[in-house]
């Protein structure tokens, strides 16, 4: 029961925090979100940096996966402001960004070299973000 001595305060009507278009945008982003998976990242880096040169028909898949890892690590670095905290992280973020924009060469050996540069960038940025506590999961 309510106490008649306590005055009732008017409560404003509830309104959604975003309009329908913004809510749809948020939903689209949530649906496209991929959780960080460090073990997969290390597997992909290892596959490219292995002593065995990746097969020609696997290059596009490696390129796609490494770009995905780089973009995810860059997003984590930006969200945690790693570049402002750490000059080394800032350099790695910039290098990763440049590599993401480069087109993979059509020549097999040049493409392998490009993939290996990307793999090193993934590995180094992953390691640095773990070292400065921007990632909980770093091997």
C-alpha positions, -999 to 999 in steps of 0.1 A, spaced: 0 0 0 12 35 -6 15 60 21 -8 90 16 17 112 33 43 107 5 36 130 -24 35 114 -58 60 127 -83 50 129 -119 69 104 -141 77 115 -176 65 92 -204 92 68 -216 107 75 -250 132 53 -268 168 66 -267 172 64 -304 150 69 -334 141 39 -356 168 45 -382 195 47 -355 182 16 -337 183 -2 -371 219 9 -375 228 -4 -341 211 -37 -348 230 -40 -381 263 -34 -363 255 -59 -335 245 -86 -361 279 -80 -379 300 -81 -348 326 -108 -345 340 -116 -311 378 -114 -308 393 -149 -311 430 -148 -303 436 -185 -311 422 -181 -346 444 -151 -351 475 -170 -341 465 -199 -363 462 -176 -393 495 -158 -386 512 -192 -382 498 -205 -415 513 -175 -434 546 -173 -415 552 -211 -418 583 -223 -436 560 -237 -463 549 -211 -488 511 -208 -489 495 -223 -520 484 -199 -547 447 -209 -544 448 -201 -506 462 -166 -509 428 -147 -512 415 -165 -481 447 -157 -461 444 -121 -473 408 -118 -462 414 -134 -428 445 -113 -420 428 -81 -431 399 -90 -408 423 -95 -379 441 -62 -386 408 -43 -388 396 -59 -355 429 -51 -337 428 -15 -351 392 -11 -338 403 -24 -304 433 -1 -303 412 29 -312 385 20 -287 410 16 -259 430 47 -271 461 26 -273 478 50 -297 475 78 -272 489 57 -244 518 41 -262 540 55 -290 549 20 -302 513 10 -304 506 41 -324 533 32 -349 519 -4 -352 483 9 -356 495 32 -385 514 4 -401 484 -19 -398 461 7 -414 485 11 -443 486 -26 -449 448 -29 -448 446 -4 -477 472 -21 -499 460 -44 -527 475 -79 -527 499 -82 -557 489 -107 -584 524 -122 -586 525 -153 -563 558 -145 -545 550 -108 -541 516 -118 -527 532 -141 -502 555 -113 -492 525 -90 -487 507 -116 -466 538 -122 -445 540 -84 -438 504 -84 -428 509 -115 -406 538 -98 -388 517 -67 -383 489 -87 -369 513 -106 -345 531 -74 -334 499 -54 -328 483 -82 -310 513 -87 -288 516 -49 -281 479 -45 -272 482 -74 -248 514 -59 -232 497 -26 -226 466 -43 -212 442 -34 -241 435 -71 -246 428 -97 -219 437 -125 -243 472 -124 -257 495 -153 -261 
